[in-house]
Amino acid sequence: MDEKFFLIIDKIILAFTVYWFYMEVWGHDYANYGGIAPIKGVYFVFAYGLFRIAIDNSIFIKLTRKGFFWWLFFYFIIVCLFYALVRIGMMDRYSYYVQDVFDKSITSLGLALSLMALLSDKSNFKFTLKVMIIAVCAGCVVNFLDLFDFSDKWGGYEVRSSGFYMNPNSSGRALSLGFIATMFFIDRKYLFPYYIIYFIGTFLTLSRGSIPILFLVGFYLIYIGAINIKGILIAMVVALILGSIGWTIIKNNENTARVVEMIEKNESIQNRIATFLNPSETEFDEGVRGKVAREHFEFYLQSPFLGNGLSSSRYAQKNFTTTNHSSHVMYIHLLNEFGLLGLIIFFGLPFSLFVYNSKIHIMPELILFTVLYLVAGLATHTLYDLRNLIFSYALYANISEYNFKEIVS
């Protein structure tokens, strides 16, 4: 068939993938919610990407020039090796968990490879960035609507926005990844309004992992001159006026009253807001997250060099911790699964994105992504599981190949 035909199909699949990326249809089991079964969508893109590689050898050659391809290959070998070791010597302990963890890991790796293949075409890459700009704005609007809507069609979190996600932190990460990837594609004169939309949508998640990124990105935009002090002051005045008008309109709404009531009664939300508004006077204690991380780290220390084996984090959650929670820290999660090799895997991913044609390309968007990745690793253990993150890795893997000024023009 004609290559133009396949490029059209590529773009249709990528457009739907961006939709799934922001609505996180693939991130959870939606079997009870109807619609397209998530795992079938993953397998379809997985299979189509491999099909494109099989019929066009030039795509595979392109992939081998990217550092991320070799990171995927390295991670694949490690996962298979540790899976074999568990099957040989630890099935009595991990038999209930290891197959599920292995299947999800291989599926994620295959999906990343397939998406990277589709995005290796410059026209596909450029098209996807345009679609993502719309998706970022739409995701922010959805988060605003979520704050004042308590029906089951939204994520279900009270006071914290999560849009169609099941978790506000996932929403914050997706918006941050999308904004950083697309901000260099936006004309300077539109970048500040775009940032304001992103800021509001992400701030409403009250995500401790995402909100620091908001300010880091803001400082970067000020540094490059995309945002100046005059623009900030004007934006603050406009926001104050619009906020006052908006509050006058919605303050008598029964959902608004419910939000206010929940904030007043929810000590956790009050503490979270206080942390952001006045961090210097916030008193921190270990809390549930700290206790969970400590218990998972104590489990890791049982085998500090080689780790406790593939799926050991799942085992520890059910059989070792007193809280029955996952670690919520990617560093500890990988240490448990692969030992010190886990740290090589973790830090190897962002480094691999800088590598193209055996050369290291230092690019600001990749630096910002690396900061987000390292910060997110302190707040979640699912950086290699959620489909929205896998999509972003595939996107960033192609950034070093292209000149953004050329794409913008």
N, C-alpha and C positions, 0 to 999 in steps of 0.2 A: 504494500500500500504506500501511498505518497506520504512523505515525511510531514507535510503540512497537516494532513489528517491527524497524525499522531500528536502533533503539537496542539491541535485544538482539543483533543481528548485530554492531553496533559493539563491544559489550563482549566478545563471543566473539573477535573479531579482535584487540582490544587485549590480551586475556588471553594469547593465543598470541604476540603481539608481545613482551610482557614476558618470556615464556619464551625467545624467540629473543634478546631483549636481553641476558639473563644467560647463556645458553649460547653466544651468538655464532655461531649457525648461519649467520647471514647474513654474518658477517665474513670468511669464508674459502671456498675452493672445496672443498666436501665431496662432489664427484662420486664420489670413490673410497670414500666412507664409507657410501654408501647413504642412504636416508631422503629427505626432501623436498629437492628441488634449491633451494638458497638464492635464486638469481636469480629463479626462478619465484615464490617467496614474496614477494620484493620487488615484482615486477610486479603480483602480485595485490592487495597492499595499496595500491600506487600507483593501480591502476585503480579499486579500490573507493572510495578517498578522493575521486578525481575524480568518480566517479559520484554520491557523496553531495553534492558541491558542485553538480553539474549539476542535481540534482532539488530542491535546497533552496537558493534564492538567499540566504536569511538566513545560511547558513554562510559564504558568500563575503564578505558584508558584515561579519560578525564578524572574519574573517581580515584584512580591510583596515584594521581598527582596531589591529592589533598591529604593533609595530615589526619583529618578526622576519619578517613577511610581506614587508615592503619590503626587508629585508636579502636575503631569498631572491631577490626580483626583481632587485635590484642585482647580486648575484653571478651570477645567470643571464645578465644582459646582458653582464657582463664576460667570463664563460666563452665565450659565443657570439662575442663580438668577437675575443678572442684566438685562438679556434679558427679563425675566418675568416682572420685575419692569417697564421696558420701555414699554412693551406691555400693561401693566395695566394703567399706568399714563402719558406716554409721547409720545404716538404714533402720536399725532398731530404735534409734533416737529421733531421726528426722523423717521417717517414712511418710508421715502424714503431711509434710510441708514441702519436701524438696522438689517433687515433680511439678507442682504448681508454680513454684518460684522459678524453676528452670524454664518451663514453657513460656512464662511471661517475659523472662529475660531474652530468650531467643526471638520471641515475637517483636519485642521492642527494638532489638538490634536489626532485625530484618526490615522493620518499618522505617527505621532511620536510614538504612541503606537505600531503600526504594525512593523515599522522599528526596534524599540527596541526589539521586539519579535524575529525577524529574526536574529538580531545581538547577541542575547543571547547565541547562540551556538558558542562555541569557534572556531570551524573550519570555520564558516561563518565570525566571527569577524576577524580572522587572514587573511582569503582570502580577505576581504574587505580592510584591511590595505595595502596589497600588490597592489591591484588595484588602491588605492588612491595615492600611490607613483607615479605610472605612470600618473595618472590624474593630480597631482600637476605639474609635469614637462611639461605635454602637455598643461595645462592651461597657464603656463609661456611662452611657445613657441608661443601659439596663441596670447598672449598679445603683444609679440614682433612683430609678423606679422601684428597685428592690427595697430600698430603705423605708418606703411608705406603703408597701404591699405585703400582706401576710398570708396570701393564698399559697397553695401547695405548688404552684407553677414555678416558684422561685426556689432558691437554695434552702430556705428554711431557717437561716440564722436570724436571730432577733437583734436589732440595732446595728449589726455589722452587715454591710452589703456583700453579697456573693453572687448576684445575678443568677444565671442558670447553673452555676457551679454548686457543688455540694460543700464547698469550703471557701471562705473569704480569702485565705492565704493563696489558694490556687488562682483565684481571680486576680489578686494583686500581682502575682508572678507573671501570669499570662499578659496582662496589660503592660507591665514593665518590659518584658521581653519584646513585645510587639512594638512598643514605642521606641526603644533603643534601636531596633532593626530599621525602623522607618524614618526616624528623625533626620537622618542624613539625606533622605530622599525628598524632604520638604523644603520649599523655597524659604529662605531666611525670614521674609516678611510674614510668613504664615506660621512660623515655628512656635512663637510664643503663645498664640491662641491654641494651637495644637497641644502644647505643654499644659496649659490651664485645664483643658478638657481631661487630659490624662491625669493631672494632679487631683482633680475633684473625684474622678471615678475610682482612683486607687486609694485615696485617703479615706473614702467611705468604707473601705474594707477593714480599717483599723489593724492592718497586718503589720506586726513588728518587723517582719522580714522585708516588706515592700516599701514601707514609708521612709526608711532611711535612704533607699534608692531614689525616691522622689527628690530629696534635697541634694543628693550627690549629683543627679542629672541636672537639677536647677543650677547648682554652682558651676557645672561644666558649661552650661549654656551661657551663663554670665561671663565666664572666662573667654569663650570664643566670640563674645559680642553679640550673640543672638538675642540676649536679653540684657537690657540696660536698666539702670536704676530708675530713670524716668518712666520707662515702660512698666516697671514693677509698681511704682506709685500710682500710675494711671489705672493699672489693673486692680489695685487694692481699692481705689475710690469707686471704680465701676462695680466691683464685687460687693462692696458695702451697700451701694445704692440698690443693686439688683437683689442682694440678699435681704435687704429691708423690705423691698416690695414683695419679694417671694414669700417671706415669712408672714407678712400681713395677709397675703392671700391664703396661705395654707394653715395658719395657726389654729383656726377653728375646725380644721378637718379632724375627724375622729381618729384616723390612723396617726396623724401627727401627735395628737394628745397621747396616744398609746406609746409612741416612740419616746416622748418626753418622760412618761411614767416609768417606762422600762429602764431608761438611763438613771433615773432617780433611785430606783430600787435595785439595780444591778451593780453590786460592788466591784465585780470583775471589770465591767465596762468602764466604771469611773476610774479605777486604777490604771486601766490601759490608756484612757484619755489623758490622765495626769502624767503618765510616763512620757507622752509625746509633747505635752504643753510645757512641762516643767521637769525635765529629766534630772536636773541637778539636785532636786529635793525629794526625789522618789526613793522610797525605801524598798530594796529588793530582798526577797527571801528565796529559798530554794524552790518552793512551790511544787506543783505536780510535774511540770516539765523538767525541772532540775532533778527531781527525785528519779524520774524515769530515765533520764540520760545517765545519771550516776549508776543506777542499777544495771543498765545495759553495758556500761563501761566496765563495771565489776565483772560481768559475765565474760567480756572480751579478755580480761586479764587472765582468765583460765588458760588461754593459749595465745599469748601476745605476738608471736612471730608469724605463725601460719593461720591464725584466726580459728574459729570454731566450725567452719564449714558452710557451704551454701545452704541457705534457709535457717541458719542458726539464730538469726535475729527474730524470726517468726517463732522459733522454739522458745527463745528466752522470754519473749513477750507473754507466752501462754504458761510457761512452766518455771520461770525464774523470778520475774518481777512481781512486786506486790500490787502494782496498779493495773496490770494487764494492758499496758499501752506500749506502742512501738517507741523507738528511741527519739524520733523527731529530729535526729541529728545525722546527717549523711556521713560525716566523718566516722562516727561511732558505728554506724550501720555497716559501712564497708570494712572497717577494722574487724568487726565480728565475722563477716562473711569470708574475707580473704586475707586477714592479717595485714601485715605491712604492705603487701601488694595492693591492698585496697586504697592506700594513700596515693600510690603511683597511678592507679586507675582514676582516682578523683582529680588530682592535679593535672593528669595527662590530658583530660578532655579539653579544658580551655586552651592549654598550650597547643594542642593539635590543630585548633582552629586558626592559629596564626601561620601555620605551615602550608605552603603551596609551592609545588615544583622544587621541593627540597630547600626552599628559602623561607626565612621567617619574615612575615610582613606585619609590622607594627601599625595597627589601625585603631583610631579612637573608639569606634563602635565595638570592636572586639575587647578593648580594655574595659569599657563600661559593662559589657556582657560578663566579663570575667569577675568584676566586682560583684555584680548581681548574683552570679553563680556561687561565689565563695560565701556571700552573706546568706543566700538561700540555704546553703548546706548546714548552717547553724540552726535552721528553723524547720527543716523537713528531711525525711529519709527517702523520699520518693522521686528524686531527681531523674532517675532512669526508668521510671514506671509510667508517669503521667504522659499521655499522648501529646498534650500541648507543649511540653518541654522537649519531647523527642522531635516534634516538628521544628521547634526553634533551633535545635542543634543542627538539623539538616540545612536550615536556612543560613545560619551563621557559617557553616562549613563552606559555603560558596562565596561568601563576602570577599575573602582575600583574593579571589580570582578576578573580580570586577573592579573597575574604576568608577567610584560613585559619581564623580563629576560627569563622566561619559554617559552614565545611565540617566542622570537627571536631565542632561541636555537632550 
